[in-house]
Amino acid sequence: MKVLITTLTGAIIGYITNWLAIKMLFRPYEEKKFLGFKIPFTPGLIPKEKSRIAKSVGQAIGNHLLTKETMVKSLCSEKINKKLEKWVFNKVESLKDSENTLGELVEEFSDGKLQEICNYLSVSLNQYILNSIRNEKSKNAMVKYIGDYIEENLNKSTEVLTESSIYNRISEKILSAALEYKNNDKIGEKLNNVLMEELKNLEGGSKKIKDIIPQSAINNLKVYLYNRKDNISDSIGEILNSEKAQIKIKEIIEEAISKNLNPMIAMFLNKESLHEKAMVILNDFMEKEENKQEVIVLLGEIVDKILEKDVSDILVNSSEEGKEETVRVIGSLICDKFVTEENIRSLEKTFKDKINGNNNIRNIVIKLNKEYSEHLNKFIHKKIEEFLSGKVFCGKLQNIVENFIKSIFHKALKDIFKGHEDTITQYSYHMTKNLYNKFIEKEAESVIEALDIAAITEERINSFDVAFAEKIILEIANKELSAITWLGGLLGGIMGLVSSLIASL
């Protein structure tokens, strides 16, 4: 019986001791005094060492449990990726049938800064495009593309050029403009001014008539006179046999007789008979071939003498009215005889035939400039630089970019997603994943370090009420603390039993 009582007493003491020790970890919550003296072991261990415990726990969690490496590894885990994929999928599902526009969605998420975002995107995209096409690589690519295109077309037949609608339109416009220019007297006026200016230059110069008339024209004139000798002789005969010439010849015969013969002798001469004989002689003379040639030679000599005359002598002795009339007549003759639709079309046909006389367009270009390729590339490069740097292009590009951005933001989400749900879902997931992983890779450690988990844990523990901390710890370690309490009772019982056994010895 004594052994049982001793054992039971030891067990009760051990149980109560451990229970009290656990309670004294938390109780009392505050320091207790008796008659002005502090009661030992007040407050409890945890309330007394709360700050130190909080700091130790925070350091343990921050330095050993939730380290930067551990958190980064957890944030990059497959589980997080699956949750991210599911989140993106659910987000796309919720938006693919939405009547709202993309702009409204951005307006909602950007806190009313849609216009700022549009402006930023427009400026950024516009600048990106300009930088991309203005670099030398892009410009050289454009020069090469345009140059290759031109080279390819230069190998085509010239008929592609002359039979094109553009060529025909240009030809018709030139003809129409030429005829209109001629019909409104502008060409005549300009031609008269040019001719008058030339006359003034000739008047002050020392040129002879032969210097201003091509030798080929003079030769053609002499050949013409020779070929027309019969007609010329016939014309001279007609002139001599005209009534006016007959009268003049009779007057010459009468004057010759009266001045050169004695009046007595002249009385016996028949003037009519002399006139008839003289006409017979002249007609016979003009009918002989050698005489016809003599006449032509004589005309040729007359022409040569005229050609040796100074132009200035003729012009100086001519009146201003006469010169103006001459210029007007020559100008009108040129306009009427040469500037005609027929001649212009003939000139155009000659030009067209000249073009078609080449195998391809390249042959024409080579005739104009053998080193055309180098000059062409320089010209294209210069024009591209001028175009890309011009205000017109920059303004047009800016308008296009702005309208493009606006059209995207004004488009309904369902229209954007229509037919592209899977593509947009996959793209959105990969884009979100890449952005997330890049952030974790580059910035996560800095963010976690800035968070200072140890300090947060310490601050959070210090903010807990002791009673609340006690409740949490007891809830977490209730079984373990209960086991410790009962273990105290067991050990106390064993100690009591052993003591009784030793005492009985």
Beta strands, then each sheet from edge to edge (+ up, - down):
strand 1: 33-34
strand 2: 37-38
sheet 1: 1+ 2-
end
